[in-house]
Amino acid sequence: MTRPEVPAERKSLVYQPSGGPVSGPDLPAELTLRDPGRCCCCGSPERQENGAPKDFSSRLAAGPTFQHFLKSASAPQEKLSSEVEDPPPYLTMDELLGRQRKVYLETYGCQMNVNDTEIAWSILQKSGYLRTSNLQEADVILLVTCSIREKAEQTIWNRLHQLKALKTRRPRSRVPLRIGILGCMAERLKEEILNREKMVDVLAGPDAYRDLPRLLAIAESGQQAANVLLSLDETYADVMPVQTSPSATSAFVSIMRGCDNMCSYCIVPFTRGRERSRPVASILEEVKKLSEQGLKEVTLLGQNVNSFRDNSEVQFNNVVSTNLSRGFTTNYKAKQGGLRFAHLLDQVSRVDPEMRIRFTSPHPKDFPDEVLQLIHERDNICKQIHLPAQSGSSRVLEAMRRGYSREAYVELVHHIRESIPGVSLSSDFIAGFCGETEEDHVQTVSLLREVQYNMGFLFAYSMRQKTRAYHRLKDDVPEEVKLRRLEELITVFREEATKANQISVGCTQLVLVEGLSKRSATDLCGRNDGNLKVIFPDAEMEDVNNPGLRVRAQPGDYVLVKITSASSQTLRGHVLCRTTLKDSSENC
């Protein structure tokens, strides 16, 4: 049986989970087509007897049993990073290697994308690729993208237009330049990107970074390649991210991926998939390695980080159901069992007493008392909580499917401040959501004044396809009204944040030094426990652990700084001494 030829002009390579590539006219990347002469289960050639195809009964008897499929459906086992998969039948092992081609990575969007960049680079590095910070010498350009708002996607389209000229001018003496779109935008738009921008060679969704060597190898043949399949279990637990900045003092550690909250405005469940958490053991191993490398701060990452639930340990799968914050509900059936966020936070904080621990981004519903108590008790867990409100109107919050009212949110704020004295709070707000009235907007303004956040992230609403709001609500707030309301929220936030931050004036705060200030070569910059930027002169100081020794602060040092002034975003002060996290104490 021979395979029919496909006209060259119709060939567009797409991802086929069952084995090899499939040629076809503009096919969605999720589709799998049967290859004549190949098994529909594994893509291998169908066995023949005496030169003739085996009949169905014979092939069925020799095929996989029901137990085979049961075994395959069991809990996924983390693959050791040292294991090497056999190449697909249409590629050789040599073709999967990077052959020292240089990769240029650009990251857009949230901290999760920063971590994704480190994961993607770790995978490519092991396949023989080299990293470059020079766009002109790159053989492969990969953009790690964001899709949370239309503006974020438009930034990528604009960047592609710039890169098009670079690809066109590429000298023929060099290998062809390959361009790839990674992350959420690839997942949301899929083949639309390949159809709209023929210059894009590779698409890889957030769960497909392991497949990058294969996709790039296919792109070397001059065809487009894509893998945008979402996974129910991919956490990259066995991939040690490679830090992109060798002088960094902090690192992001992904502990879970995806989100089950299904807020009506949010695209994340459709670009990142369902919630799944890494095993605690693999997270602790990564944190220990970062500690050994001398890093002084780790931020635990997840789309809904405090709903962490490790179900890999069978003995913990019958534990009682989840405790939610008082007055909060979920959009999904209550989950049971697993090791929860409080357990993970406890274990991570014990790895290195001199390493600060932060986490983002949480949902207000997942702050049971045991988490708050742990933050209060542990010196190296930062007394800073991100508490996304999104709106100050209970009516709008219901339309957003946030699972709480304004009253429940405010009660949680009071409870947090009582449980963790001096805690720093930050939040997210959306201006101009579907159906938002002037009264709703006024209530959001009043919430900003009532809570008085230290930091805030405020945006105008951007309707996204696939979301519940797109299908069931109307984006009826005019753009000029959204922008006017956003400006009002920003103004009020800055006023209240300045008041909140001025409380620190006269206090002595522990600051982790990050490096030189971007605005002055004579100043240093760092962050305090509340994650606020602190600027102070680069001057000699005493070292508490070495009396009489005068030193200058270096990135990664802890120093005590007396705060002399404050704005909505920055604190300023003068340095007192170099110290350690354990020995320091803030005196106000």
C-alpha positions in Angstrom: 0.0 0.0 0.0 1.6 3.3 -1.0 1.0 6.7 0.5 -0.7 9.1 -1.9 1.3 12.2 -2.9 0.2 15.6 -1.8 0.8 18.6 -4.1 3.7 20.6 -2.7 1.7 23.8 -2.7 -0.8 22.3 -0.3 1.7 21.0 2.3 1.5 22.6 5.7 3.1 20.6 8.5 1.0 20.2 11.6 1.4 18.3 14.9 0.3 14.7 15.0 0.2 13.2 18.5 0.1 9.7 17.1 3.5 9.7 15.5 4.5 11.5 12.3 3.7 14.8 10.7 0.6 15.2 8.6 0.4 17.2 5.4 -2.8 19.0 4.6 -4.2 22.4 3.7 -4.3 24.8 6.7 -5.3 22.1 9.3 -5.8 23.0 12.9 -2.8 22.0 15.0 -4.9 19.6 17.2 -6.1 17.4 14.3 -4.7 14.0 13.7 -5.1 12.3 10.3 -4.7 8.6 9.6 -1.6 7.8 7.5 -2.5 5.0 5.1 -0.3 2.0 5.9 0.3 3.1 9.5 -1.3 2.0 12.8 -3.8 4.5 14.1 -2.5 3.9 17.7 1.2 4.3 17.4 1.9 5.4 13.9 4.1 2.4 13.1 3.7 0.5 9.8 1.0 -2.2 10.0 2.6 -5.7 10.1 2.1 -7.9 7.1 2.2 -11.7 6.6 3.5 -13.1 3.3 3.6 -9.6 1.8 -0.2 -9.1 2.4 -1.8 -7.1 5.2 -2.9 -9.2 8.2 -6.7 -9.5 8.7 -8.3 -7.4 11.4 -8.8 -10.3 13.8 -5.1 -11.2 13.7 -4.0 -7.7 14.1 -6.4 -7.2 17.0 -5.1 -10.4 18.8 -1.5 -9.2 18.5 -2.4 -5.6 19.5 -2.5 -4.0 23.0 -4.8 -5.4 25.6 -7.3 -3.6 27.8 -4.8 -3.8 30.6 -2.3 -1.9 28.4 -4.7 1.1 28.3 -5.5 0.9 32.0 -1.8 1.0 32.7 -1.4 4.0 30.3 -4.2 5.8 32.1 -2.6 5.5 35.6 -1.1 8.4 37.4 1.7 9.9 35.2 5.2 9.2 36.3 7.7 12.0 36.2 10.3 11.2 33.5 13.9 11.5 34.6 15.6 14.4 32.8 18.4 11.9 31.9 16.1 9.8 29.9 16.3 10.4 26.1 13.2 9.7 24.0 13.7 7.9 20.7 13.3 10.4 17.8 10.1 10.2 15.7 10.4 8.0 12.6 10.7 11.0 10.3 13.7 12.6 12.1 17.1 11.3 13.1 18.7 12.0 16.4 21.2 14.3 14.7 18.4 16.4 13.3 17.0 16.9 16.8 20.2 18.5 18.0 20.7 22.2 17.9 24.1 21.9 16.3 25.2 25.1 18.2 22.6 27.3 16.5 22.1 30.5 18.5 18.7 31.2 20.1 17.5 34.7 21.0 14.6 34.7 23.5 12.2 37.6 24.2 9.7 37.5 27.1 6.5 39.4 27.3 3.9 39.4 30.1 3.8 37.9 33.6 6.3 36.3 35.9 5.0 32.9 34.7 6.3 33.7 31.2 9.7 34.6 32.7 9.8 31.1 34.3 8.6 29.5 31.0 11.5 31.2 29.2 13.9 29.6 31.6 12.2 26.2 31.1 12.3 26.5 27.3 15.9 27.5 27.4 16.8 24.6 29.7 15.3 22.2 27.2 17.0 23.8 24.2 20.4 24.0 25.9 20.3 20.2 26.5 19.6 19.7 22.8 22.8 21.6 21.8 21.5 25.1 21.2 23.5 28.2 22.3 22.0 31.3 23.9 22.7 34.8 22.5 21.7 38.3 23.6 22.5 39.7 20.2 19.4 39.7 17.9 21.6 40.1 14.8 23.5 36.9 15.3 20.5 34.7 16.2 19.6 31.7 14.1 16.4 31.2 16.1 14.2 33.9 17.6 11.5 32.8 20.1 8.9 35.1 21.5 7.3 34.0 24.8 4.0 35.7 24.6 1.1 37.0 26.6 -2.6 36.9 25.6 -4.3 38.4 28.7 -5.3 41.6 26.8 -5.6 42.7 23.2 -2.8 45.2 23.7 -0.4 42.4 24.7 -1.1 40.5 21.5 -0.8 43.7 19.3 2.7 44.2 20.8 3.6 40.8 19.4 2.1 41.5 15.9 4.1 44.7 15.8 7.3 42.8 16.8 6.7 40.2 14.1 6.6 43.0 11.5 9.9 44.2 12.7 11.4 40.8 12.6 10.1 40.2 9.1 12.6 42.7 7.7 15.4 40.9 9.6 14.4 37.6 8.1 14.1 39.0 4.6 17.6 40.6 4.8 19.2 37.4 6.0 22.3 36.6 4.0 22.1 33.3 2.0 25.5 32.3 3.3 23.9 31.8 6.8 21.3 29.2 7.8 17.8 30.5 7.4 16.4 32.5 10.3 13.6 30.7 12.2 11.0 32.5 14.2 8.8 30.9 16.9 5.8 32.0 18.9 5.6 30.4 22.4 3.1 30.6 25.2 -0.4 31.9 25.6 -0.8 33.7 22.3 0.2 30.6 20.4 -2.3 28.6 22.5 -5.1 31.1 21.9 -4.8 31.8 18.2 -3.2 28.6 17.0 -3.1 28.3 13.2 -4.4 31.8 12.8 -0.8 33.0 13.5 0.6 30.6 10.9 -2.0 31.8 8.3 -1.6 35.5 9.1 2.2 35.6 9.3 3.8 33.1 7.0 7.2 34.1 8.4 6.4 32.3 11.7 8.0 28.8 11.6 7.1 27.4 15.0 4.2 27.5 17.4 4.5 26.0 20.9 1.8 26.3 23.6 2.6 26.5 27.3 2.5 22.7 27.6 4.7 21.9 24.5 8.1 23.2 25.4 9.5 19.7 25.6 8.7 19.4 21.9 10.7 22.5 20.9 13.7 20.5 19.5 11.4 18.5 17.3 9.5 21.5 16.1 12.7 23.4 15.3 14.0 20.3 13.4 10.9 20.2 11.3 11.2 24.0 10.7 14.7 23.3 9.3 13.1 21.5 6.4 11.2 24.8 5.5 7.8 23.8 6.8 5.8 25.3 9.6 5.5 23.2 12.8 3.0 23.5 15.7 2.2 21.9 19.0 -0.5 23.6 21.0 -2.0 20.6 22.8 -2.8 21.3 26.4 -1.9 18.7 29.0 -3.7 17.5 32.2 -0.4 16.6 33.9 2.5 18.6 32.4 4.3 20.6 35.2 7.9 20.4 33.9 8.7 19.0 37.4 11.9 17.3 36.1 13.2 20.4 34.1 15.5 22.6 36.1 15.0 26.2 34.7 18.2 27.9 33.7 18.5 31.4 35.2 18.6 34.0 32.4 20.6 36.5 34.5 23.8 35.1 36.1 23.9 38.1 38.5 20.3 37.6 39.7 19.6 37.5 43.5 16.1 36.0 43.1 14.3 33.4 41.1 10.9 32.2 40.2 9.8 28.6 40.9 6.7 27.4 39.2 4.7 25.2 41.6 1.5 24.7 39.6 0.0 25.5 36.2 -3.4 26.3 34.9 -6.5 27.6 36.6 -10.0 26.1 37.4 -11.6 29.3 38.6 -13.2 30.3 35.3 -13.7 33.9 36.1 -15.9 35.3 33.3 -13.3 37.8 32.0 -10.2 35.6 32.1 -8.6 33.8 29.2 -6.1 31.9 31.4 -8.0 28.6 31.7 -8.1 28.5 27.9 -4.5 29.2 27.3 -2.9 27.5 30.3 -5.4 24.7 30.8 -6.7 23.0 34.0 -5.0 23.2 37.4 -2.2 20.7 38.2 0.5 20.9 40.8 4.1 19.8 40.9 5.1 17.2 43.5 6.4 18.8 46.7 9.6 16.9 46.5 10.5 18.3 43.1 9.8 21.9 44.2 12.0 21.4 47.3 14.8 20.0 45.2 14.7 23.1 42.9 14.7 25.5 45.9 17.6 23.7 47.5 19.6 24.0 44.2 18.8 27.8 44.1 20.0 28.2 47.7 23.2 26.4 46.9 23.7 28.8 44.0 23.6 31.7 46.5 20.2 33.1 45.5 18.5 35.0 48.4 14.8 35.1 47.3 12.4 32.7 45.7 8.9 33.5 44.4 6.6 30.5 44.2 4.5 30.9 41.0 1.2 29.7 39.7 -1.9 31.1 38.0 -3.8 30.3 41.3 -0.7 29.6 43.4 -2.4 29.2 46.8 -4.8 26.5 45.5 -1.8 24.2 45.2 -2.6 20.5 45.7 -0.1 17.8 45.3 -1.9 14.5 44.7 1.2 12.5 43.8 1.4 11.0 47.3 -1.4 8.4 47.6 -1.4 8.4 51.4 -2.6 12.0 51.4 -5.4 11.7 48.9 -8.1 11.0 51.5 -7.5 14.1 53.5 -10.4 16.4 54.4 -11.7 18.9 51.8 -10.3 22.3 51.2 -10.8 25.2 53.7 -11.7 28.4 52.0 -11.6 32.0 53.2 -14.7 32.9 55.2 -17.6 34.0 52.9 -15.9 32.7 49.7 -17.2 30.1 47.2 -15.8 28.3 44.1 -17.1 27.8 40.6 -16.2 24.2 40.7 -16.9 21.1 42.9 -15.0 21.1 46.1 -11.7 19.2 45.8 -10.4 16.8 48.4 -7.1 15.3 49.4 -3.5 16.1 48.5 -0.8 18.2 50.2 -1.9 21.8 50.3 -0.2 25.2 50.0 0.3 25.6 53.7 2.3 22.3 53.8 4.4 23.4 50.8 5.0 26.9 52.2 6.1 25.4 55.5 8.6 23.0 53.8 10.0 25.6 51.4 10.6 28.1 54.2 12.7 25.5 56.1 15.2 25.0 53.2 17.2 28.1 53.9 16.5 30.5 56.8 18.4 33.2 54.8 16.2 32.9 51.7 13.1 35.0 51.4 10.0 33.3 50.2 7.2 35.1 48.2 4.3 33.7 46.2 2.0 35.0 43.4 -0.6 35.1 42.1 -3.1 33.9 44.6 -6.9 34.0 44.7 -8.5 35.5 47.8 -10.7 32.4 48.4 -7.6 30.3 49.2 -6.3 32.0 52.4 -7.3 29.7 55.3 -6.0 30.6 58.7 -3.1 28.0 58.6 -1.6 29.9 55.7 -1.9 33.3 57.4 -0.5 31.9 60.7 2.5 30.5 58.9 3.3 33.8 57.1 3.1 35.5 60.5 5.4 33.0 62.3 8.2 32.5 59.7 10.8 35.3 59.5 11.7 34.4 55.9 8.2 34.3 54.5 7.6 37.9 53.3 4.8 39.8 55.0 3.3 40.8 51.7 0.1 39.4 50.1 -1.3 40.0 46.7 -5.1 40.1 47.0 -6.7 40.7 43.6 -10.1 42.4 44.1 -10.9 43.3 40.4 -13.8 45.4 41.5 -15.3 47.1 44.5 -18.9 46.4 43.4 -20.6 43.2 44.6 -22.8 43.3 41.4 -19.8 43.4 39.1 -18.0 40.8 41.2 -20.9 38.4 40.7 -20.8 39.1 36.9 -17.1 38.4 37.0 -17.8 35.1 38.8 -15.3 35.9 41.5 -17.0 33.9 44.2 -17.2 36.7 46.8 -18.9 40.0 47.6 -17.3 43.3 48.5 -18.2 42.7 52.1 -16.5 39.3 52.2 -13.4 40.7 50.6 -13.2 43.6 53.1 -13.7 41.2 56.0 -10.8 39.1 54.7 -8.6 42.2 54.5 -9.3 43.0 58.1 -8.6 39.4 59.1 -5.3 39.4 57.3 -4.2 42.6 58.9 -5.1 41.3 62.3 -3.3 38.0 61.7 -0.1 39.6 60.1 0.6 43.0 61.7 2.3 45.3 59.3 1.5 43.2 56.2 1.8 44.9 52.8 -1.1 44.5 50.5 -1.3 44.7 46.7 -4.2 44.1 44.3 -5.5 44.0 40.7 -8.4 46.1 39.4 -10.3 46.1 36.1 -11.9 49.3 34.9 -15.0 49.2 32.6 -16.0 45.5 32.9 -19.2 44.5 31.1 -22.2 46.4 32.5 -20.2 48.4 34.9 -22.1 51.6 35.9 -20.8 54.8 37.3 -22.1 53.7 40.7 -20.1 50.4 40.4 -17.0 52.5 39.5 -17.5 54.8 42.5 -17.7 51.7 44.7 -14.3 50.5 43.3 -12.8 54.0 44.0 -14.1 53.7 47.6 -12.6 50.3 48.0 -9.2 51.7 47.0 -9.5 54.4 49.6 -10.8 52.0 52.3 -8.1 49.3 51.9 -5.2 51.7 51.0 -3.0 49.2 49.1 0.8 49.5 49.0 0.9 48.4 45.4 -1.6 48.0 42.6 -2.0 46.7 39.0 -4.8 48.5 37.2 -6.1 47.9 33.6 -9.0 48.8 31.3 -11.1 45.7 30.5 -10.3 43.9 27.2 -12.8 41.4 26.0 -11.2 38.0 25.1 -12.7 35.3 22.9 -13.6 32.0 24.4 -14.3 33.5 27.9 -17.7 33.4 29.5 -18.0 37.2 29.2 -17.5 36.9 25.4 -20.3 34.4 25.0 -22.8 35.7 27.6 -22.1 39.4 28.4 -21.9 42.6 26.4 -18.8 44.8 26.3 -20.9 47.9 26.6 -18.7 50.4 28.3 -17.3 52.8 25.7 -13.5 52.8 25.4 -13.2 56.5 26.4 -15.2 55.8 29.5 -13.0 52.8 30.4 -9.9 55.0 30.0 -11.4 57.8 32.1 -12.3 55.4 34.9 -8.9 53.8 34.7 -7.2 57.2 35.1 -9.4 57.9 38.1 -8.5 54.6 39.7 -4.8 55.2 39.1 -5.0 58.6 40.6 -6.8 57.4 43.8 -4.5 54.4 44.1 -1.4 56.6 44.0 -2.8 59.0 46.6 -3.6 56.2 49.0 -0.4 54.2 48.3 1.6 57.3 49.1 -0.2 57.6 52.5 0.3 53.9 53.2 4.0 54.0 52.3 4.7 57.1 54.3 4.0 55.1 57.5 7.5 53.6 56.8 9.3 57.0 57.1 11.5 56.9 60.2 11.5 53.1 60.3 14.5 50.8 59.8 13.8 48.1 57.2 15.6 45.1 56.0 16.4 45.4 52.3 17.7 42.8 49.9 20.2 44.5 47.6 19.5 44.0 43.8 22.2 46.3 42.3 22.7 49.8 41.1 19.7 52.1 40.7 18.6 52.6 37.1 18.5 56.3 37.6 21.7 57.0 39.5 25.1 55.3 39.4 25.7 56.5 43.0 22.6 54.8 44.4 21.8 51.2 45.1 18.4 49.6 44.7 16.7 46.8 46.6 13.4 45.6 47.9 12.0 45.4 51.4 9.8 42.7 53.0 6.7 44.3 51.4 8.3 44.1 47.9 8.6 47.9 47.6 11.6 49.3 45.9 14.1 51.0 48.2 16.8 53.5 47.0 19.8 54.4 49.1 23.3 55.9 48.5 26.1 53.4 47.7 28.2 54.1 50.9 30.5 52.2 53.2 28.9 50.6 56.2 29.6 48.3 59.1 29.2 44.5 58.8 27.2 43.3 61.9 28.9 39.9 61.7 32.4 41.4 61.5 32.7 44.3 63.9 35.1 47.0 62.8 34.9 45.9 59.1 33.7 48.6 56.7 32.1 47.2 53.5 30.0 48.3 50.5 26.8 46.4 49.8 26.8 43.9 46.9 23.8 42.3 45.1 22.5 39.6 47.4 23.4 41.3 50.6 20.9 42.1 53.3 21.2 45.7 54.7 19.3 47.7 57.2 18.1 51.0 55.7 16.5 53.9 57.6 13.6 55.2 55.5 13.6 59.0 55.0 10.9 59.6 52.3 8.2 57.7 50.5 6.1 57.9 47.3 3.4 55.6 45.8 6.0 53.3 44.3 9.4 53.9 46.0 11.0 54.4 49.4 14.3 56.3 50.0 16.7 56.1 52.9 20.3 55.8 54.1 22.0 52.5 54.8 23.0 51.6 58.4 24.8 48.2 58.2 25.1 44.9 56.5 23.4 42.1 58.3 21.6 38.7 57.9 17.9 37.9 57.7 18.2 35.9 60.9 19.9 38.6 62.9 17.9 41.5 61.6 14.8 43.0 63.1 12.8 46.0 61.8 12.4 48.7 64.4 9.8 51.3 63.9 
